[in-house]
Amino acid sequence: MFLVFLCFLFGSSEALLDPDTTNGNSDHTAILQLITQEQSLRLQLESQLHDQQKQMDTLLSRVNNLTDQLTKANQQVAFFGTVGTNIPSADSDKIIKFQQITTNLGSAYNINTGVFHCPVSGIYIVSCSAIGDIGHRVSVNVYQNGNVIARPYDGGIDPAGHASGTDTAVVHANAGDEIYLKNFYTGATYLDNQTRLVVVLIKAD
């Protein structure tokens, strides 16, 4: 009886180790191949996603640049104002304020301070017409950040009326630059109320 049991046990062991072992190895190899393929596909997909993200970033950057260019192209900045009241010569060293404003596109001019703040960088045209008291010469300094860029001056004297002088400058200004009038000279008692200033953005950077 014991011999029969040993024969049965030996036979069962061979059955476990023999033909099915080959099938098990094949399945294992197939699983490893599938895992390898899955990892390769995942790496390819990650690489493709990374490339697509770079392309999206590039396109987004181009769209933003085009939007900025369009915004600048449509940017309108223009100011035209008149002093509106005679300014006494005692105030000649103060910033001249233009109280009667006809145009202030872009809201660049501050009526409280008398300073035109350039809202965008670009090329600006600045023109000033200064008028003095009857029969007297007049000159005014136009500044950009403290530097004189124009000086309207009337060299003649009209004893019967007001003389005027006009000067124009075309300058490049950065966003935040300040343009203002100050330090006028007149031989009489005041700067006339019809003194005018024009500032227009010609082209944004």
Disulfide bonds with the S-S distance in Angstrom:
none
